[in-house]
Amino acid sequence: MRPAGVYGVRFIQRKARAERAIPIVPKFRIFSYLPNPRVWKATIAGRLGGVDIEIVGDRPKALAEWLWDFDARPLAESERRSDSPHARAARRGFGATLYKTDAFLEAHPFGTVPAAFDSSGTVGIFESNSILRAVARSGDADLYGRDPVEASRIDSFLDAGLVFAREAQVYLLALQARDVSTELSARMRDAYGFYMAGIDAAAAQAPAGLVGGKLSIADVAFVCDLAQFRREHRFHDWLTEHGHEPIVQPGAYPNALAHFRRLLAQPAIAADLADYVNGGTS
Ligand SMILES: N[C@@H](CCC(=O)N[C@@H](CS)C(=O)NCC(=O)O)C(=O)O
């Protein structure tokens, strides 16, 4: 199984369960920095549901030197000028100037990655959970519930995870910048505790999957978001030295943690996440 973590290249994650003649037209193209657990929400769903996805991207720092577009590409140094028509001020997670085409911003009004496109390149799908939904809807693994009630309960988990994911993004970026305030640490602890308490209760009742007794995109979003947040451990020494207690504590939320481990043991999930969780990819 091919992990979705190749850098500076474009590759196609093929249908996991069907042989196909070359060439293929992937259902979606996703442009992003790599590795990125937000992208893996989609690649895991694609692997499980038999949806071809093309991944285009590079390491986070290198992505600032790319043209952000459906036909994204690395820019030559001579093209990376402040008077370029594509030059835009970075807004979140990137340091300085980014190069985004008008077409990119029409398809992606918030200008963020991961940025998914339909196969024509005209329709943008943004927000990793929405990209995940798009792939699940296109697949054949019932990952988005078997009826409207199940689908809505899955949405409930995805929505509940958004506050945690947003706080986690701010916190992890602050950790990278070694600039965590007491207030930020407290907000993160609160968001993490609220989210994990809910997952812990649900996982105790439904160990096979948070919704409908089977794996769904509620589980996929959970395992990817938590895997990303658990990178906090890389900053343990810094946190301790600066008087902050790490948010993730080994014994807390045991049912949620057991669910996380069960999900990681599934080959379609491990293909992307195993190295990342075990410290192999950064
Ligand atoms: N909630 C979004 C987060 C996307 C996001 O904030 N991406 C940032 C990088 S982490 C970005 O693309 N920033 C572009 C910019 O700074 O203009 C998701 O899950 O997709």
The ligand as an ORCA input file, in Angstrom:
! r2SCAN-3c Opt
* xyz 0 1
  N      -9.224     23.783      8.865
  C      -8.437     23.717      7.638
  C      -7.046     24.218      7.887
  C      -6.374     24.656      6.614
  C      -5.304     25.713      6.883
  O      -5.442     26.536      7.796
  N      -4.212     25.669      6.095
  C      -3.139     26.659      6.230
  C      -1.832     25.959      6.492
  S      -1.871     25.010      7.994
  C      -2.968     27.414      4.924
  O      -3.233     26.869      3.867
  N      -2.525     28.690      4.955
  C      -2.399     29.467      3.746
  C      -2.007     30.900      3.976
  O      -1.304     31.173      4.950
  O      -2.364     31.748      3.141
  C      -8.448     22.261      7.131
  O      -8.691     21.343      7.924
  O      -8.239     22.057      5.919
*
